[in-house]
């Protein structure tokens, strides 16, 4: 065909490309480092460029701030289950639930 005569098979081959990695913010790097790369609640290993949340131990809904002492790394599952409870409430509820099993 006309295209084959203009370009070689190698030039026409579609090369899959991976998306460029997203830059990681300084705050996210700091929270990750302080949490030793683990979820604050379940100790699951996290990847800096992976899917995890910067989590408020005292939720903003209850007056928590964005100060570094209030922020921890949390896996998506733990953060979504924690919702708007404090870190202490979440851990206590999880401990009670595991005792009932």
N, C-alpha and C positions, 0 to 999 in steps of 0.2 A: 504494500500500500504506500501511498504518498508519505505518510508519517514515518514509516519504517525506513524509507530511503533517506529521510532527512536526519533521523536520530537513531543511534544504536539501541539495542535492547536494554543495555545498562542505563542509558540516559532516560529511557522511557519507564524504567522500573520505578514503582512507587516505594519509597523508603519510609517505613513507619518511623515517626519521631515521637519522642517523649516530651511532654510539656516541660518547659523550663521550671526549675524549682522556684517556689515562691520565696521571697526574702522573709526572714523571720525577724520580727520586731525585737528591740532591745528588752522591753518589758517581758515578752514571752521567753526570751533566752534566760533572763534573770530568774523568773519563776521556775523554769525547767531546771536550772542549776540548783536553786535552793531546795527543790523537791527531789534532787538526786536522780532525775529522769524517771521517776516512778509516780504512779497515782498516789496522792496523799491518803486515800481511803482504803484501797485494796492492794497497794504495792505493785500493781501491774506495771511492767516496763513500758515506757513510752518512747517514741522517737521525736526528737526536736522538731522535725519537719512533718511529723505524723498528725493524726487526728486526735486531739485532746483539748480540754478546755482550761482556760485560766479561770479559776473558781474562787468565789468569795466565801471564806469560812463563816463570816457573819454576813448574810445576804444584804444586798443593798436595800431590799424591801424592808429590812429590819434595822436600817441605819448603818450598815456596813459601808466602809470606804474603800477606795482604790489604793490604799497604802500597801506597801510591800508586805507588811506583817499580816495583812488580811488575805493575801492572794496565795493560792497553792495550785499545783498542777493536779488535774483530775481527769481520769478516763471519761469518755462520753457517757458510758453507762452509769457510773457512780454519780456524775454531776446531774444527769437527768433524774435519777432516783432521789437524789438529795433534795432537789427542788428548792423551796425557799426556807428549809429548816436550817438551823445552825449546824456547824460541824459536829458539835457535841450531841445534839439531838439525833442527827443522822447516824452517828456511830453507836449511840445507845440503842436506837431502834433496830439497827442491823444486828447488834449483839443479842437483843431480846428475840428477834426472829430466828437466829441460829440456834438458840437454846430450845426453841419450841419444836425443832425438827427431830 
